[in-house]
């Protein structure tokens, strides 16, 4: 079991890790801007459930695979970075809350599957498992507590990014401002991709 102090530490850990910039937050911000908050909820839900599945697998020992075969994590970083850069490219000229451009919000299962190549998600799961999984006690109960905490804290921490994106949708009616926002988001995604590649 996890005692009260460790539980509070877990909540704080999750909140900080989820709310800070990363691939998920950059994508959710863009989704909120392009499609609004409500249409971004499946994306946020997919991230949450995908991470919980990932966390459970890491707690059950999958994280050891990255220790034994670190090249796998390096490959996942490259795939994630390429996808993020592709998203940045697609943003340019695409943001319009008025005109349909053929794009759509990420579906629940797509957001869940994206966690497979999201290095920050693997880092969060690995650190949660190593830092908060007790060495003694019932493993199943401990995993349920850690996963349940993630189930609550993850969407609460990620949602502000979508809400912010949704709140500035009207601003993009101005063509010049729209262009600045598109380039800013594309640059944000590019920086995110670079950080993914260079981080240890």
Phi, psi and omega per residue, in radians:
X1 nan 2.734 3.109
X2 -1.809 2.204 -3.127
X3 -1.330 3.025 -3.009
X4 -1.038 -0.808 -3.106
X5 -1.101 -0.721 3.116
X6 -1.179 -0.634 3.120
X7 -1.103 -0.776 3.104
X8 -1.071 -0.740 3.111
X9 -1.079 -0.675 3.117
X10 -1.117 -0.772 3.123
X11 -1.054 -0.820 3.137
X12 -1.099 -0.754 3.124
X13 -1.012 -0.885 -3.129
X14 -1.062 -0.789 -3.105
X15 -1.037 -0.839 -3.131
X16 -1.103 -0.778 -3.093
X17 -1.191 -0.649 -3.100
X18 -1.344 -0.635 -3.007
X19 -1.463 -0.347 3.133
X20 -1.305 2.692 -3.066
X21 -0.984 2.505 3.106
X22 -3.036 3.139 -3.120
X23 -0.957 -0.802 -3.125
X24 -1.074 -0.832 -3.090
X25 -1.151 -0.674 3.106
X26 -1.101 -0.705 -3.137
X27 -1.246 -0.665 3.130
X28 -1.187 -0.679 3.072
X29 -1.029 -0.819 3.129
X30 -1.103 -0.718 3.133
X31 -1.110 -0.748 3.111
X32 -1.082 -0.680 3.141
X33 -1.184 -0.763 -3.063
X34 -1.405 -0.653 -2.969
X35 -2.108 -0.156 -3.106
X36 1.605 2.879 -3.055
X37 -1.166 -0.818 -3.048
X38 -1.052 -0.715 -3.140
X39 -1.303 -0.186 3.110
X40 -1.623 -0.127 -3.118
X41 -1.044 -0.747 3.077
X42 -1.031 -0.619 3.098
X43 -1.100 -0.847 3.142
X44 -1.108 -0.725 3.129
X45 -1.137 -0.687 3.124
X46 -1.117 -0.728 3.088
X47 -1.033 -0.808 -3.093
X48 -1.081 -0.909 -3.094
X49 -1.201 -0.696 3.104
X50 -1.050 -0.711 3.139
X51 -1.198 -0.665 -3.139
X52 -1.125 -0.720 3.078
X53 -1.096 -0.773 3.120
X54 -1.065 -0.802 3.135
X55 -1.043 -0.772 -3.141
X56 -1.078 -0.760 3.128
X57 -1.111 -0.705 3.112
X58 -1.121 -0.760 3.122
X59 -1.088 -0.527 3.138
X60 -1.475 -0.023 3.024
X61 2.094 -0.080 -3.116
X62 -1.116 -0.496 3.141
X63 -1.024 -0.433 3.117
X64 -1.124 -0.437 3.137
X65 -1.061 -0.683 -3.137
X66 -1.209 -0.523 3.108
X67 -1.258 -0.721 -3.122
X68 -1.321 -0.687 -3.123
X69 -2.168 1.324 -3.101
X70 -1.081 -0.362 3.139
X71 -1.103 -0.490 3.127
X72 -1.098 -0.765 3.136
X73 -1.155 -0.618 3.109
X74 -1.124 -0.701 3.113
X75 -1.131 -0.741 3.122
X76 -1.099 -0.657 3.101
X77 -1.057 -0.784 -3.110
X78 -1.129 -0.776 3.127
X79 -1.060 -0.787 3.142
X80 -1.095 -0.781 -3.123
X81 -1.085 -0.746 3.126
X82 -1.093 -0.746 3.133
X83 -1.125 -0.714 3.135
X84 -1.121 -0.737 3.110
X85 -1.107 -0.703 3.098
X86 -1.059 -0.747 3.096
X87 -1.080 -0.712 3.105
X88 -1.051 -0.723 3.104
X89 -1.124 -0.718 -3.111
X90 -1.186 -0.456 -3.127
X91 -1.151 -0.667 -3.047
X92 -1.025 2.079 3.121
X93 1.381 0.100 -3.028
X94 -1.853 -0.295 -3.038
X95 -1.348 2.028 3.070
X96 -2.778 1.913 3.123
X97 -1.317 -0.061 -3.093
X98 -1.812 -0.836 -3.031
X99 -1.683 2.388 3.058
X100 -1.345 2.279 3.132
X101 -2.024 0.171 3.100
X102 1.550 -0.171 3.137
X103 -1.445 2.896 -3.118
X104 -2.566 2.798 3.087
X105 -1.140 2.723 3.074
X106 -1.167 2.389 3.128
X107 -1.366 2.876 -3.109
X108 -0.931 -0.925 -3.056
X109 -1.214 -0.513 3.112
X110 -1.184 -0.743 3.110
X111 -1.153 -0.651 3.117
X112 -1.145 -0.788 -3.125
X113 -1.181 -0.491 3.136
X114 -1.067 -0.442 -3.127
X115 -1.117 -0.348 3.115
X116 -1.087 -0.637 -3.101
X117 -1.846 0.173 -3.131
X118 -1.616 1.831 -3.078
X119 -1.122 -0.556 3.123
X120 -1.150 -0.669 3.120
X121 -1.110 -0.710 3.091
X122 -1.119 -0.681 3.122
X123 -1.117 -0.799 3.122
X124 -1.036 -0.794 -3.123
X125 -1.126 -0.789 -3.104
X126 -1.124 -0.741 -3.134
X127 -1.212 -0.636 3.102
X128 -1.130 -0.746 -3.132
X129 -1.156 -0.751 -3.091
X130 -1.346 -0.530 -3.066
X131 -1.623 -0.442 -3.010
X132 -2.154 -0.087 3.086
X133 -1.492 2.014 -3.089
X134 -1.164 2.555 -3.135
X135 -1.315 -0.371 3.094
X136 -2.180 2.736 3.127
X137 1.899 -3.081 -3.073
X138 -1.360 2.004 -3.088
X139 -1.111 -0.757 -3.093
X140 -1.069 -0.811 -3.136
X141 -1.103 -0.715 -3.140
X142 -1.107 -0.738 3.121
X143 -1.129 -0.711 3.122
X144 -1.080 -0.732 3.138
X145 -1.134 -0.809 -3.123
X146 -1.139 -0.767 -3.133
X147 -1.171 -0.670 3.128
X148 -1.147 -0.647 3.086
X149 -1.108 -0.757 3.108
X150 -1.101 -0.660 -3.125
X151 -1.044 -0.580 -3.129
X152 -1.538 -0.825 -3.004
X153 -1.297 -0.646 -3.077
X154 -0.989 -1.007 -3.118
X155 -1.134 -0.566 3.113
X156 -1.117 -0.644 -3.093
X157 -1.401 -0.574 -3.080
X158 -1.463 -0.594 -3.055
X159 -0.955 -0.669 3.128
X160 -0.978 -0.519 3.108
X161 -1.151 -0.757 3.115
X162 -1.209 -0.671 3.127
X163 -1.107 -0.744 3.116
X164 -1.095 -0.806 3.111
X165 -1.022 -0.753 -3.140
X166 -1.152 -0.611 -3.071
X167 -1.235 -0.353 -3.134
X168 -1.823 0.250 -3.117
X169 -1.059 -0.685 -3.122
X170 -1.151 -0.467 -3.130
X171 -1.109 -0.560 -3.049
X172 -1.319 0.035 3.027
X173 -1.194 -0.438 3.026
X174 -1.382 2.043 -3.022
X175 -1.011 -0.692 -3.118
X176 -1.202 -0.778 3.118
X177 -1.127 -0.693 3.106
X178 -0.989 -0.758 -3.128
X179 -1.120 -0.751 3.120
X180 -1.071 -0.749 -3.130
X181 -1.134 -0.737 3.118
X182 -1.047 -0.799 -3.137
X183 -1.203 -0.615 3.102
X184 -1.120 -0.809 3.136
X185 -1.145 -0.700 3.103
X186 -1.091 -0.724 3.115
X187 -1.149 -0.682 3.107
X188 -1.061 -0.753 3.117
X189 -1.173 -0.673 3.111
X190 -1.107 -0.773 3.107
X191 -1.088 -0.716 3.101
X192 -1.043 -0.770 3.129
X193 -1.089 -0.735 3.139
X194 -1.117 -0.765 -3.139
X195 -1.108 -0.628 3.107
X196 -1.076 -0.747 -3.091
X197 -1.228 -0.715 -3.008
X198 -1.519 -0.255 -3.123
X199 -1.231 2.618 -3.137
X200 -1.318 nan nan
